[in-house]
Amino acid sequence: MTSEETLRLLPQLLRDGDFRGAEQRVLTALESDPVHPGLNAFAAFISANLNKRDEAIRFARKAAAQPGKFPRPAAQAANLLAQFRLYDEALSAARSIDIETTSDPVILDQIGACFTTSSAHQEAREVYARLTQIVPDEPRCRFNLAAAQRYNGELEEAARNFDLASKAGPQAAEAAYARSLLTKAAPDRNYIDELAVRLSSPGLDDLSRAALSYAMGKEFEDLGKWSEAFDAWTNGARAMRQTRPYSVEPEINAIDETIRAWPSISRDYQRSELTPVFIVSLPRAGSTLLDRILSNRNDVVSAGETEDFIVSLLEDPVFAGLRDPVEIAQQTPAADMSGVGQRYRDALHRRGHRHGYVIDKTPTNFLYAGLIADALPEARIIHLDRDPRDAAIATYKTLFRDRYFWSYDLQSIAAYLSAVQRLMQHWLSGAAGRIERLAYEDLVQNTEAEARRLTRFIGMDWDPACLDFAGNRAAVATASAEHVRRPVYASSIGHWKHFKDQLAATLPALDAMVPN
């Protein structure tokens, strides 16, 4: 069988789910034609789906070797390399393809996905704009363009494209939610009636029901209809809980096991040419605001929410085969923290960071703050805290999709926030100057004083540019993308008071966590 015959056969085998058969076919073909870009692209995809990471990377590198002559395999390989977090190689391959001269939607879709995964959001926006010129009526392409525009601060254009993407396709409900996040509902201009009709549609799946319900909650919240907003969020949370079984207990047990297994931070701070600055907090606690303040200067860059540390940690052999969070916590003392730290530095290098200050604001890093301090003695760690009552309502009203499942139940929120408070008290008690606490309320009400204090802690001179953060044009790929384009506002402080009645059963537990 020739290479071209194999290429025609492989898609059907993959549609049938016969990855083993496809693997055998493509490997046989590669014996006769080992550098064929198309065959190597298929081999990379097949190996990735069979959890053969090293083989997938090897094949992807071959597929990406001739981007000018074979752009489609190179684009597919670039996307795969980005998924394997080899961002430097992925971006090099993607940038070697001339998007202005191609009209192949597959190439553009793959390059756009590569740029998005690699946090190259301005380039992703350009690619998706080109793609929507070619397939203007494809809702998924329109959705991807809108997401890239949102990340880049083009909020009105993003809202228009989310509106178009909300009309049809599997992403329609998610687009409707994003549209509501980007627009301010008014009594004579809102999407409440439209959303109500869509929510009454028969056969609506749980994920779509959740997205439409959270969109409805945002519309009511804009109108000051607090009870209706809370009811809509509750409907959305209920729909999310239908998507999979969940209990908060394993996560709380893992936190308590971490406290037991990692009694204190053992390494002192060491200045370095490249300084990671970790902002650790619960989601929706203000980390994006702090990130924008600190990164609005020439010597600081934001890497966003990378998850690079947890990936670097779990690559240690002691975690091989482990999935249970308690077992992972139990094994952390056996991990080679020096190796973890070096893998994290390598990850920063692959993102193009080799000197200066780099912010990592991955929310779940609070779970590993002490480990970060020991793995990376050059790191500065800022714990951003928020009134637990506001934190509770901020997470409850946000659709995180498959993340932070504790946020879809008020009792789970209270239990999780209490566990996180215990963990952060543990880290701070043995921090020896490695972790600095900051209250969100202080940041909002005394921005300059707190920004000055934090720049001293990081080891930087004061730069007034920190106060002009609303003009920071860097991309923001978080749930707060639309909020941080504005000056500091204090309306989110005490927002929980609008929902006192709905929080009544949970409020005693939340009140007990409020700092004196």
Phi, psi and omega per residue, in radians:
M1 nan 2.288 -3.124
T2 -1.303 2.930 3.100
S3 -1.043 -0.751 -3.110
E4 -1.169 -0.652 3.081
E5 -1.131 -0.676 3.094
T6 -1.110 -0.729 3.132
L7 -1.091 -0.595 3.117
R8 -1.294 -0.498 -3.099
L9 -1.417 -0.615 -2.987
L10 -1.033 -0.748 -3.126
P11 -1.005 -0.662 3.130
Q12 -1.187 -0.694 3.099
L13 -1.072 -0.696 -3.140
L14 -1.237 -0.668 3.073
R15 -1.087 -0.561 3.110
D16 -1.398 -0.092 -3.126
G17 1.376 0.261 -3.096
D18 -1.604 1.251 -3.102
F19 -1.219 -0.597 3.121
R20 -1.155 -0.754 3.099
G21 -1.123 -0.707 3.106
A22 -1.118 -0.694 3.115
E23 -1.061 -0.801 -3.136
Q24 -1.059 -0.761 -3.132
R25 -1.103 -0.825 -3.052
V26 -1.241 -0.627 3.113
L27 -1.169 -0.657 3.079
T28 -1.095 -0.767 3.138
A29 -1.130 -0.655 -3.127
L30 -1.197 -0.405 3.063
E31 -1.048 -0.633 3.140
S32 -1.571 -0.405 -3.050
D33 -2.455 1.201 -2.922
P34 -1.178 -0.326 -3.094
V35 -1.888 0.171 -3.121
H36 -1.081 2.054 -3.059
P37 -1.062 -0.747 -3.126
G38 -1.118 -0.763 3.107
L39 -1.108 -0.715 3.134
N40 -1.174 -0.602 3.083
A41 -1.130 -0.760 3.076
F42 -1.113 -0.752 -3.126
A43 -1.082 -0.661 3.109
A44 -1.125 -0.811 -3.138
F45 -1.091 -0.770 -3.133
I46 -1.130 -0.796 -3.140
S47 -1.082 -0.685 3.117
A48 -1.084 -0.722 -3.133
N49 -1.271 -0.313 3.067
L50 -1.697 0.219 3.114
N51 1.051 0.617 3.068
K52 -1.870 1.371 -2.982
R53 -1.055 -0.876 -3.062
D54 -1.086 -0.726 3.114
E55 -1.144 -0.714 3.139
A56 -1.061 -0.749 3.137
I57 -1.136 -0.733 -3.137
R58 -1.071 -0.797 3.132
F59 -1.175 -0.679 -3.125
A60 -1.109 -0.691 3.115
R61 -1.086 -0.664 3.092
K62 -1.200 -0.697 -3.133
A63 -1.135 -0.501 -3.092
A64 -1.567 0.059 -2.963
A65 -1.243 -0.430 -3.077
Q66 -2.277 1.191 -3.050
P67 -1.135 -0.550 3.139
G68 -1.195 -0.717 -3.089
K69 -1.515 -0.596 -3.104
F70 -2.255 1.283 -3.022
P71 -1.206 -0.572 -3.091
R72 -1.171 -0.878 3.065
P73 -1.040 -0.634 3.138
A74 -1.137 -0.703 3.125
A75 -1.145 -0.750 3.111
Q76 -1.104 -0.697 3.126
A77 -1.177 -0.704 3.124
A78 -1.036 -0.768 3.127
N79 -1.091 -0.722 -3.134
L80 -1.183 -0.722 3.105
L81 -1.083 -0.631 3.083
A82 -1.145 -0.691 3.099
Q83 -1.111 -0.503 3.074
F84 -1.531 0.167 3.030
R85 1.197 0.354 3.044
L86 -1.619 1.189 -2.919
Y87 -1.151 -0.635 -3.126
D88 -1.108 -0.793 3.113
E89 -1.167 -0.711 -3.126
A90 -1.082 -0.829 -3.113
L91 -1.174 -0.632 3.097
S92 -1.066 -0.777 3.127
A93 -1.159 -0.798 -3.098
A94 -1.124 -0.681 -3.099
R95 -1.300 -0.200 3.109
S96 -1.456 -0.109 -3.112
I97 -1.753 2.241 -3.108
D98 -1.443 1.809 -3.075
I99 -1.256 -0.410 -3.095
E100 -1.258 -0.400 -3.074
T101 -1.799 -0.050 -3.138
T102 -1.778 2.503 3.034
S103 -2.099 0.293 -3.135
D104 -1.495 1.933 -3.112
P105 -1.057 -0.554 -3.139
V106 -1.115 -0.780 3.131
I107 -1.049 -0.860 -3.092
L108 -1.146 -0.692 3.120
D109 -1.099 -0.749 -3.138
Q110 -1.188 -0.709 3.118
I111 -1.163 -0.729 3.113
G112 -1.049 -0.745 3.104
A113 -1.111 -0.696 3.102
C114 -1.065 -0.842 -3.136
F115 -1.091 -0.710 -3.141
T116 -1.118 -0.843 3.135
T117 -1.073 -0.582 -3.107
S118 -1.535 0.130 3.124
S119 1.119 0.412 3.044
A120 -1.635 1.224 -2.900
H121 -1.271 -0.524 3.096
Q122 -1.195 -0.713 3.092
E123 -1.180 -0.639 3.074
A124 -1.079 -0.718 3.130
R125 -1.067 -0.728 3.141
E126 -1.134 -0.698 -3.138
V127 -1.174 -0.782 -3.112
Y128 -1.210 -0.539 3.042
A129 -1.111 -0.737 3.085
R130 -1.121 -0.723 -3.115
L131 -1.120 -0.710 -3.131
T132 -1.254 -0.351 2.993
Q133 -1.179 -0.596 -3.090
I134 -1.451 -0.708 3.133
V135 -2.213 1.251 -3.013
P136 -1.142 -0.360 -3.072
D137 -1.755 0.182 3.125
E138 -1.558 1.920 -3.037
P139 -1.067 -0.650 -3.101
R140 -1.127 -0.687 3.102
C141 -1.143 -0.691 3.097
R142 -1.108 -0.697 3.109
F143 -1.086 -0.795 -3.119
N144 -1.113 -0.669 3.067
L145 -1.104 -0.771 -3.141
A146 -1.065 -0.733 3.129
A147 -1.086 -0.758 3.130
A148 -1.138 -0.681 3.099
Q149 -1.121 -0.704 3.111
R150 -1.068 -0.805 3.135
Y151 -1.036 -0.576 -3.064
N152 -1.616 0.112 3.058
G153 1.480 0.162 3.082
E154 -1.557 1.245 -2.887
L155 -1.274 -0.669 3.124
E156 -1.170 -0.758 3.110
E157 -1.119 -0.683 3.119
A158 -1.098 -0.751 -3.138
A159 -1.076 -0.722 3.125
R160 -1.102 -0.740 -3.116
N161 -1.291 -0.599 3.019
F162 -1.094 -0.660 3.111
D163 -1.074 -0.774 3.102
L164 -1.118 -0.696 -3.116
A165 -1.252 -0.311 -3.098
S166 -1.406 -0.070 -3.039
K167 -1.422 -0.478 -3.072
A168 -2.827 2.880 3.071
G169 1.662 2.878 -3.086
P170 -1.151 -0.338 -3.140
Q171 -1.640 0.129 -2.995
A172 -1.061 -0.788 -3.115
A173 -1.169 -0.719 3.107
E174 -1.104 -0.652 3.094
A175 -1.137 -0.677 3.109
A176 -1.105 -0.685 3.098
Y177 -1.123 -0.809 3.138
A178 -1.088 -0.673 3.096
R179 -1.043 -0.758 3.131
S180 -1.150 -0.619 3.111
L181 -1.125 -0.530 -3.041
L182 -1.634 -0.127 -3.121
T183 -2.116 2.686 3.131
K184 -1.798 1.998 -3.131
A185 -1.192 2.534 3.058
A186 -2.301 2.808 -3.117
P187 -0.960 -0.585 -3.113
D188 -1.804 0.133 -3.105
R189 -2.681 1.651 3.136
N190 -2.750 3.066 -3.074
Y191 -1.935 0.309 -3.022
I192 -1.082 -0.822 -3.122
D193 -1.113 -0.751 3.112
E194 -1.052 -0.793 -3.119
L195 -1.135 -0.660 3.125
A196 -1.090 -0.711 3.097
V197 -1.110 -0.774 -3.107
R198 -1.173 -0.636 3.128
L199 -1.209 -0.362 3.115
S200 -1.548 -0.011 -3.106
S201 -1.156 2.359 3.106
P202 -1.216 2.566 3.073
G203 1.336 0.286 -3.141
L204 -1.204 2.240 -3.135
D205 -1.322 2.841 -3.016
D206 -1.096 -0.723 -3.113
L207 -1.137 -0.708 3.104
S208 -1.178 -0.710 3.104
R209 -1.061 -0.707 3.126
A210 -1.101 -0.844 -3.104
A211 -1.072 -0.762 -3.139
L212 -1.182 -0.610 3.116
S213 -1.189 -0.743 3.101
Y214 -1.162 -0.610 3.044
A215 -1.081 -0.764 3.113
M216 -1.060 -0.730 3.110
G217 -1.045 -0.734 3.108
K218 -1.107 -0.709 3.120
E219 -1.068 -0.831 3.141
F220 -1.140 -0.667 3.131
E221 -1.078 -0.755 3.106
D222 -1.009 -0.576 -3.099
L223 -1.529 0.019 -3.123
G224 1.272 0.326 3.093
K225 -1.637 1.405 -2.929
W226 -1.157 -0.752 -3.113
S227 -1.126 -0.766 3.124
E228 -1.134 -0.669 3.112
A229 -1.077 -0.821 -3.110
F230 -1.110 -0.705 3.113
D231 -1.079 -0.695 3.132
A232 -1.138 -0.757 3.101
W233 -1.098 -0.660 3.120
T234 -1.101 -0.697 3.072
N235 -1.110 -0.705 3.105
G236 -1.147 -0.752 3.115
A237 -1.095 -0.693 3.116
R238 -1.093 -0.720 3.119
A239 -1.118 -0.701 3.114
M240 -1.123 -0.678 3.138
R241 -1.155 -0.343 3.102
Q242 -1.347 -0.250 -3.021
T243 -1.379 -0.414 3.087
R244 -2.906 2.701 3.066
P245 -1.138 2.510 3.131
Y246 -2.714 2.462 2.953
S247 -2.396 2.417 -3.141
V248 -1.315 -0.300 -3.015
E249 -0.985 -0.809 3.131
P250 -1.023 -0.636 3.129
E251 -1.210 -0.690 3.094
I252 -1.157 -0.729 3.113
N253 -1.084 -0.651 3.118
A254 -1.154 -0.669 3.085
I255 -1.096 -0.816 -3.140
D256 -1.134 -0.600 3.098
E257 -1.212 -0.614 3.070
T258 -1.095 -0.736 3.104
I259 -1.043 -0.738 3.141
R260 -1.222 -0.721 -3.011
A261 -1.391 -0.413 -3.059
W262 -2.188 1.420 -2.949
P263 -1.159 -0.522 -3.082
S264 -2.825 2.917 3.069
I265 -1.560 2.263 -3.000
S266 -1.839 -0.250 -3.031
R267 -1.915 2.385 3.104
D268 -1.414 2.864 3.126
Y269 -1.193 2.428 3.085
Q270 -2.309 2.089 -3.136
R271 -1.126 2.550 -3.112
S272 -2.534 2.833 3.110
E273 -1.134 -0.573 3.092
L274 -2.015 2.044 -3.058
T275 -2.005 1.906 3.002
P276 -1.279 2.346 3.083
V277 -2.023 1.921 -3.111
F278 -1.651 2.175 2.962
I279 -1.778 1.958 -3.079
V280 -1.940 2.295 -3.086
S281 -2.925 2.937 2.918
L282 -1.185 2.743 3.019
P283 -1.093 2.590 3.123
R284 1.103 0.545 3.137
A285 -1.842 0.074 3.101
G286 1.834 0.184 -3.075
S287 -1.142 -0.586 3.138
T288 -1.184 -0.665 3.071
L289 -1.043 -0.857 3.134
L290 -1.101 -0.702 3.101
D291 -1.002 -0.799 -3.105
R292 -1.164 -0.645 3.119
I293 -1.111 -0.863 -3.055
L294 -1.285 -0.539 -3.043
S295 -1.565 0.002 3.131
N296 -1.501 0.845 3.107
R297 -2.595 2.779 -2.965
N298 -1.241 -0.419 -3.056
D299 -1.696 0.127 -3.136
V300 -2.230 2.360 3.070
V301 -2.240 2.535 3.102
S302 -1.724 2.218 3.022
A303 -1.567 -0.122 3.126
G304 1.363 -2.597 -3.121
E305 -1.726 1.674 -2.926
T306 -1.649 -0.528 -2.987
E307 1.059 0.297 -3.106
D308 -1.152 -0.573 -3.094
F309 -1.236 -0.814 -3.120
I310 -1.119 -0.628 3.074
V311 -1.116 -0.778 3.122
S312 -1.094 -0.656 3.128
L313 -1.162 -0.865 -3.028
L314 -1.282 -0.158 3.031
E315 -1.356 -0.148 3.067
D316 -1.162 2.395 -3.071
P317 -1.010 -0.416 -3.103
V318 -1.148 -0.300 -3.125
F319 -1.721 0.084 -3.075
A320 -0.988 2.193 3.082
G321 1.405 -0.065 -3.108
L322 -1.501 2.416 3.060
R323 -2.225 -0.457 -3.098
D324 -1.260 2.205 -3.079
P325 -1.096 -0.533 3.117
V326 -1.207 -0.767 3.116
E327 -1.094 -0.686 3.093
I328 -1.086 -0.786 3.116
A329 -1.065 -0.692 3.140
Q330 -1.109 -0.527 -3.074
Q331 -1.542 -0.162 -3.044
T332 -1.021 -0.629 3.131
P333 -1.112 -0.369 -3.126
A334 -1.515 -0.150 -3.111
A335 -1.279 2.606 3.093
D336 -1.464 1.717 -3.052
M337 -1.177 -0.531 3.079
S338 -1.116 -0.727 3.100
G339 -1.151 -0.690 3.096
V340 -1.052 -0.810 -3.134
G341 -1.070 -0.711 -3.136
Q342 -1.191 -0.651 3.087
R343 -1.116 -0.648 3.111
Y344 -1.145 -0.762 3.100
R345 -1.053 -0.727 3.108
D346 -1.057 -0.667 3.113
A347 -1.118 -0.716 3.071
L348 -1.079 -0.721 3.125
H349 -1.085 -0.714 3.128
R350 -1.139 -0.413 3.062
R351 -1.503 0.009 3.092
G352 1.606 0.234 -3.105
H353 -1.825 2.066 -3.123
R354 -2.272 -0.175 3.096
H355 -2.734 2.921 -3.124
G356 1.480 -2.719 -3.077
Y357 -2.002 2.291 -3.102
V358 -2.181 2.139 -3.125
I359 -1.552 2.292 3.003
D360 -2.086 1.992 -3.073
K361 -1.978 0.514 3.089
T362 -1.010 2.067 -3.025
P363 -0.998 -0.749 -3.051
T364 -1.230 -0.034 3.116
N365 -1.135 -0.259 3.076
F366 -1.077 -0.455 3.108
L367 -1.127 -0.415 -2.996
Y368 -2.132 0.343 -3.032
A369 -0.974 -0.770 3.129
G370 -1.177 -0.641 3.100
L371 -1.164 -0.691 3.096
I372 -1.044 -0.772 -3.122
A373 -1.063 -0.667 -3.130
D374 -1.410 -0.585 3.139
A375 -1.328 -0.529 -3.054
L376 -2.275 1.453 -3.110
P377 -1.073 -0.324 3.117
E378 -1.465 -0.091 -3.051
A379 -1.351 2.566 2.950
R380 -1.926 2.361 -3.037
I381 -2.184 2.185 3.117
I382 -2.019 2.120 3.072
H383 -1.655 1.957 3.128
L384 -1.661 2.025 -3.071
D385 -1.878 2.761 3.135
R386 -2.529 2.614 3.064
D387 -0.826 2.133 -3.048
P388 -1.054 -0.438 3.115
R389 -1.244 -0.734 3.053
D390 -1.220 -0.650 3.106
A391 -1.080 -0.672 -3.126
A392 -1.122 -0.847 -3.098
I393 -1.243 -0.578 3.137
A394 -1.132 -0.680 3.116
T395 -1.349 -0.635 -3.107
Y396 -1.119 -0.552 -3.077
K397 -1.582 0.102 -3.097
T398 -1.952 2.335 3.048
L399 -1.561 1.904 3.111
F400 -1.687 0.052 -3.098
R401 1.048 -2.041 -3.013
D402 -1.589 0.244 3.140
R403 -1.997 2.765 3.054
Y404 0.898 0.955 -3.077
F405 -1.138 -0.337 3.068
W406 -1.092 -0.326 -3.078
S407 -1.368 -0.071 -3.094
Y408 -1.709 0.293 3.101
D409 -2.694 2.248 -3.041
L410 -1.121 -0.696 3.115
Q411 -1.142 -0.670 3.091
S412 -1.147 -0.672 3.093
I413 -1.034 -0.859 -3.116
A414 -1.066 -0.765 -3.131
A415 -1.138 -0.712 -3.115
Y416 -1.218 -0.762 3.124
L417 -1.064 -0.652 3.103
S418 -1.124 -0.725 3.124
A419 -1.143 -0.718 3.118
V420 -1.112 -0.682 3.108
Q421 -1.096 -0.716 3.075
R422 -1.069 -0.758 -3.112
L423 -1.117 -0.795 -3.110
M424 -1.196 -0.604 3.028
Q425 -1.087 -0.650 3.090
H426 -1.117 -0.869 -3.125
W427 -1.089 -0.774 -3.089
L428 -1.172 -0.548 -3.109
S429 -1.176 -0.450 3.130
G430 -2.064 0.445 -2.991
A431 -1.362 -0.457 3.141
A432 0.878 0.792 3.095
G433 1.426 0.073 -3.091
R434 -1.490 -0.402 -3.092
I435 -2.168 2.285 3.120
E436 -1.947 2.251 3.129
R437 -1.574 2.486 3.080
L438 -2.414 2.282 3.056
A439 -1.538 2.306 3.129
Y440 -0.978 -0.713 -3.111
E441 -1.079 -0.666 3.097
D442 -1.187 -0.671 3.132
L443 -1.076 -0.713 -3.109
V444 -1.286 -0.713 -3.025
Q445 -1.546 -0.374 -3.135
N446 -2.377 1.025 -2.952
T447 -1.021 -0.863 -3.057
E448 -1.147 -0.783 -3.115
A449 -1.068 -0.758 -3.126
E450 -1.241 -0.662 3.108
A451 -1.123 -0.695 3.086
R452 -1.106 -0.761 -3.127
R453 -1.074 -0.726 -3.096
L454 -1.262 -0.629 3.093
T455 -1.127 -0.632 3.049
R456 -1.101 -0.773 3.140
F457 -1.064 -0.732 -3.136
I458 -1.182 -0.543 -3.127
G459 1.885 0.393 -3.106
M460 -1.929 2.710 2.962
D461 -1.317 2.750 3.135
W462 -1.228 2.431 3.086
D463 -2.297 2.069 -3.128
P464 -1.035 -0.312 3.128
A465 -1.031 -0.412 3.123
C466 -1.021 -0.478 -3.095
L467 -1.501 -0.120 3.131
D468 -1.798 0.585 -3.004
F469 -1.129 -0.429 3.131
A470 -1.098 -0.370 3.085
G471 -1.591 0.052 3.112
N472 -1.154 2.056 -3.045
R473 -1.654 0.042 3.134
A474 -1.114 2.635 -3.123
A475 -1.159 2.613 3.105
V476 -2.264 1.965 -3.088
A477 -1.894 0.929 -3.136
T478 -2.327 3.064 3.133
A479 -1.135 -0.243 -3.117
S480 -1.749 0.311 -3.005
A481 -0.968 -0.663 -3.092
E482 -1.450 -0.453 -3.045
H483 -1.326 -0.634 -2.994
V484 -1.431 0.058 3.034
R485 -1.457 -0.055 -3.119
R486 -1.888 2.811 3.021
P487 -1.086 2.952 3.139
V488 -1.022 2.354 3.062
Y489 -2.324 2.564 -3.036
A490 -1.827 0.128 -3.042
S491 -1.171 -0.340 3.130
S492 -1.396 -0.224 3.093
I493 -1.363 2.170 -3.106
G494 1.361 0.228 -3.127
H495 -1.078 -0.459 -3.121
W496 -1.059 -0.389 -3.073
K497 -1.125 -0.396 3.073
H498 -1.184 -0.266 -3.014
F499 -2.144 0.511 -3.110
K500 -0.965 -0.777 -3.092
D501 -1.144 -0.751 -3.118
Q502 -1.221 -0.463 -3.136
L503 -1.601 0.056 -2.967
A504 -0.909 -0.770 -3.085
A505 -1.236 -0.455 -3.080
T506 -1.709 -0.328 -3.000
L507 -1.042 -0.706 3.117
P508 -0.998 -0.726 3.131
A509 -1.173 -0.689 3.121
L510 -1.211 -0.729 3.108
D511 -1.008 -0.645 -3.112
A512 -1.146 -0.336 -3.118
M513 -1.623 -0.153 -3.102
V514 -1.174 2.214 -3.133
P515 -1.071 2.541 3.115
N516 -1.181 nan nan
